Amino acid sequence: MTRGSSLAIRAFMLEAIGSGQENPSRAASERFGISRQAVNRHLRTLVAQGAIVSVGATKGRGYELATTEATRSYPFEPSLTEDHVLKRS
C-alpha cells in the first residue's frame, strides 16, 4: 500500500465518521478492498494523531471526530468591548 492510498483511506474514513455513517469501517473495507484488520490499523493511526476519538468498547465501539477548543487572551483595557474582541479574532 502506498502513502497516497493510506491518505485516501484515512480521508474517506474521516468523511464517513464526520457525516455520521453507520459503519465507516465496513464502508472503507468495501470501497478500498482492504481487510477489517487494515481498517483498524488506519483507525488506530487516526486516534493516535488526535483526529478522532473512540467511544465505547469492543463491539460497541464507535468513533467521533475530535474537537478542539481555541482560546485567546486579551489584555484588559477599559475600552475593550465584546465587539472589539470578535473583530480581532
N, C-alpha and C positions, 0 to 999 in steps of 0.2 A: 504494500500500500504506500502510495506516495504522500508527501506532506500536503500537497494540494487536495488530495481526496480526503485526508483526515480533516482538513479545514472545512471542506464542503459538508462532510458528515456532521461535524460539530455545529456549523452554521444552521444546517437543517434541523438539528435537534433543538437548538436554541429557539428557532422559529416555532417549532412544534410545541415546545414547552410553554413558550410565551403566549401562544394562541389558545392554550388550554386543550390541546388534542388529547383524547382519552388515553391512548397508548403510544407515546412517541418512540419508545424502544422498538416496538413491532413495526411501526411505520418506517423507521430508519433501516431496520433489518431488511425489510421488503424492498425499499427503494434502492438501497446500495448493494443488496445481495451479500450481506455480511451476517455473521453468526450473532447470537444473543450475547455470547462472551465478548465479542468485539465491540458491540454496542455498549456493554457495561464498562469496558475499558475507556471508551470515549466519555461516558457519564462520569466516571471517577476523575478523569482529567478535568472536565468542566467544573466539578466540585472543588478540586484542588486549586484551580485557577480563580475560584470565587465567583464564577459566572452564574452558577446555580446552587441551590441548597436542596438537600434531600429531606423529605418529610415522611415520617413513618418508618416502619421496619419490615424487613424481609418481603413477603409477597405484597404487603400493603404499602410498600414504599412508593412514593411519588416524588416529583421534582418540581421546583418553582424557580423562577428567575430570582437571582439575588437582588436585593435592593440596597441602595447606598443613601446615606444622608449627607448632604452638603451643609456645612456651616461656615459662616463668615462673622468676623468680629469687626466692629466699628468703634473708633474712639468716641467717647461721649462728648457731644457738643451741644450746647443749649439750643442751637438752631436745627439739630437733627430731627427729622420727621420721617414717618414711615414711607412716604412717597419718595423722599431722597434716597432712602436705603434701597428701595425697589428699583430706582433708576440706576443706581450704582452697580447692581448685580449683573 
